[in-house]
Each structure stands twice: as structure tokens, then as C-alpha cells.
């Protein structure tokens, strides 16, 4: 699965800007958690985050 912008099907209106904003926000949050690389963060999210999605933010 590709996570690049070329795989996006969002192309009209303000949707591309909104998706870029959400992506940048997610990358910033993951960087704040100490991930050195985006692929490492994607792997961590894929393996551990979904059972307890709010734990990384301390909201649980």
C-alpha cells in the first residue's frame, strides 16, 4: 500500500488542503512521540495504536 500523495483520490475543492493538513498534523504528533522516521511511525501505528487510540495522546 502506498502512502504517497499519488495514491490519493481526493482532488476537488478544499479536500486536498485538508488532507495535507491532517497528514502534517499526524506526522507532527508522531515526531513529538519520538519517532525518527515516518515509516517507523507507520509501522507502530499499524501494530499498536488501534486497540487504544487515545493512549499516545494521554487522553485515555
GIGIZI-V60527 format. One record per run of one state. SS is the DSSP state (H for helix, E for strand, L for the rest). FROM is the first residue (numbers start at 1). TO is the last residue. Records with the same first field share a line. If there is no record, write none. Layout:
BEGIN
SS=FROM-TO  FROM-TO
END
This chain:
BEGIN
L=1-4  8-14  33-37  53-54  58-60
H=5-7  15-32  38-52  55-57
END
